[in-house]
Amino acid sequence: MGLLSERFVIDTIPVEVRRNNRRRTRIGMVFDPSGYVIMDAPMDTSEAEIRSIVSEHYRWLRYRLTKVQEAYERFPALHYENGEIVHYLGAAFVLCVKSGPKKSIVCDESRNDQLPLFSYLPRGELRLTLAATDSGSIRDALNGWFRERAQAVFAERLERWVSLPWLDNGLPAWSHSFMRSQWGSCSTNGKISLNTHLIKTPIELIDYVLLHELCHLKHHNHGKRFYSLMSFHMPDWESRRKHLNRYLPVLVQD
């Protein structure tokens, strides 16, 4: 696959454009804590198109980039080493890695008391036993565990919304994967895609994203009727959305 990358500044916003032939029409965005807006674009995207997008959405891009940089200290980049802090369902856990012949991941919540959000005092341990304890092996094992937990937790939480009247007692097709630019999406054919990184956030924020995407099955836009539907089923959705924005840095954790 071809990949072309270049950096430049547009209206004071540093932008890195990554053109690749996997993209067909849509442009994806990632907010890098180092200070760049990364735009993943189709190969034939012109610089004029990029500049137009940045100019049109300048205030929103500046706001998101600033928030990511402010929150980065709460969620530093992971190096996948023993003793680091990882997050699961909104709680902070100490990653305890040891070498052993049999792979094992144990989430010990025995010390998971109600400490303030983003506190780096240990709430518990995530004990990981691997034959090889290099950073790559730790990353693969940890992300595999996150995928397993996301599959189970998302399925359980989605079942709680099955009685929504427009679902006709049946949930839509859905899947999850690690994404760098959005928490979830709903396609025009009604399939929901969720970000595996959501498993690192509190349950109430997972519920917010799930309801948001399910409401798009009724109103595939962000108009007044969509937000009225959200408010009817989750009156505090706006505060949940603000809370979720604090977790933006986890989107760029590989």
N, C-alpha and C positions, 0 to 999 in steps of 0.2 A: 504494500500500500504506500502511495506517495504521501509525503508530508512536507509542507513548507511553513516555516515559522519566521516571523519578523516582529519587531517591537517599534512602536513610535508613540508619541504623545498627542492626544486629541483633546483640545479644550481643557488642558491641564490634567487630564486623566491618562495615566500610563496604560497602554494597551498592548497586549501580545496577541497577535493573530496567528492561529495555527490552521492552515488550509490543508485539508486532506480529502482524498477521494472516497472516504466512507460516508461523508456528508452529502446529501442530495439537495435539500432546500433549506432546512432550518439551521439557524446559527445558535450554538450553545454557548453559555457564559459561565465562567467560574471566577470567583473573587479570591485571588491569591493574597494571603496575609502579608506577603513581602511588598505589596503595594501595586499590583497589576490586576487589570481586568483581562482575563484570558478569554478570547473569543475563538471557538472552534467552528470553522466555516467551510463551506464547499470550496473546491479548488478554483472555481470560476468567479468567486466573490471579489469584486473590485474594491480598491481602497476607498473610492467615493462612497460605496454602499456602507462600508464600515464606519466612515466618518459621519454619515447621515444618521446611522443608528445611535452612535454615541452622542451626537448633538441633540437628537430628539429625546433621548432618555437620560440626559446629563445629570439632572438632580437625583434621580433614582439610583443611577450608577455610583455617583459620589457618596450618597447615603449608605448604600450597601457596602461599598469598599471601606468606608470609615468604620462601620459597625464590625466588619470582619476583623479589621486591624485592632480595634479596641478589645474585641473578645478573644483574640489570639492568645493572650497571656493566660486565659482560663483553660484553653485547650491547645497546649503547645504541640508541635509536630512530634509524632511518635517515632521512636528509634527502635522499637520492639526489643527492649532490653529488660532484664530483671529489675524490679523495683519501680518501674514506671507506673503512672496512673492511667487506667483505662476506665471508660464509662459504659454502664449497662443499665438501661431503664432509668436513667437520670441519676444514678448513684455512682460514686467514685470508688474504684477498687484498685488495690495494689496488685500488680502483675508479679506473681511469684513463679519463677521458672527454674526447673531442675531437670537434670538428665536422667533418663530411665528407659528401660527396654520396651515399655508399653505406654502408648500415647494415652494421655488422660487430661481432661479439663474439668476442674471442679470450681464452681462459684460458691464461695463461702460467705454468706451474708450475716454471720453471727454477730459482727460488729456494725451492722448496717443500721445505726441509730439515726435519728432525724437531725442530722447536721445541716447547716445552711447550704443552699445550692452553691455549687462551685467551690466549696471548701475542699482543700487538699489534705485534710486529716483523713486517715484511712477509715472507710466505712466497712471494709471487708477485704477479702482476698480473692483473686482469680488465680487458682493454682494450675499451672500448666506443666505437664511432664512430657518430654520429647526425647527421642534418641539423639537428635541433633538440635543444638540450642543456638544456632546462628540466627541473626535477625530475620533472614528470609524464611527460615523454617517456623520461627515464632509468628511472623506476620501471616503466613499461610494457615497455620493452625488456628490462630485467633480469629481471622476473618472467616474461616470455615465454621467456627463455633458461632460467630455472629449470624452467619447465614442460616444455620440450623435454628437458632433461637428466634430469628426474625420470621421464619416460616411458621413456627409454632405460635408465636405471640400474635402476629398479624392475622392468622387464620382465626384464632380465638376471639380477637377484638372485632373482626369483621362480622362474625356470627351475631354479635350483639346488635348489629344494625340491620339484620335480615328482615325485620318487620317494617322497615320503611315502606310506605304505601306504593311507591313507584317501582320497587324491586320485585313485586309480586311473589314474595316469599322465596326468592332465589337470588343468590349473590352472583355478580358478574365474574367473568374470567379475570384473574389477576396474577401478577408475578412481582418479584422484587429483585433488585440488583444494586450494586454500589454505583451511585451517580454523583457527579461533582457539581451539578448546577440546579437541581430541583429536588424537592422532597417527594413529589409524586406527580402523576399526570393521568389524564383520562383521554383515550383516543376517540376519534369520531365513531369507531365501531363498538365502543363501549367497553374496551379492555382497560383495566386499571394497572398502572405500573407504580410501584412503591420503591423508595430508596431504602436499601438495607441499613444504611447509617441511622435510620429512625430508631432502631433497636437501642441506640445509645441514649435516647431521650426519654423523659417520663411518659408513663402510660397515657396521661391526659393529653399530651401533645401528639402521640400516635393516633389517639382517637380523633383529634382535630383534623389531621391530615386525611384519615380514612373518610370521615364525614364530608370533608371538602371535595374529595374525588367522587364519592358516591352522589353528592348533590349535582355534580357535573353530568351525571346520567339523566338528570331531569332538566337542567339548564346548562348547556355547554358553552357558558360564557361567564363573565363576572358582572352581570347586570343586577338591577335592583331585585328581581325575583330570585336570583341565585342567593344573594345575601339575606333576603327575607327568609328563605328556606333554611339557611344556615342558622339564623337567629332563632327560628322556631324550635329547632332541634338541639341547638347548643347556644344558649343566650350569651355565654362568656367567650365565644370563639375569638373575638378580637384580642382579649388579653392572652389567650393561648397562642395566638399568632405572634404577638410581641415576644412572648416567652420563647417560642421556637426560634426566633431570629437570633437569640443568644447562642444557639448551637451551630450557627453557620460555619464556624471553623472546622467542624468535624467532616464537612463535605470535601475538604481537600486533604484529609488523612488517607493515605494510600493503604 
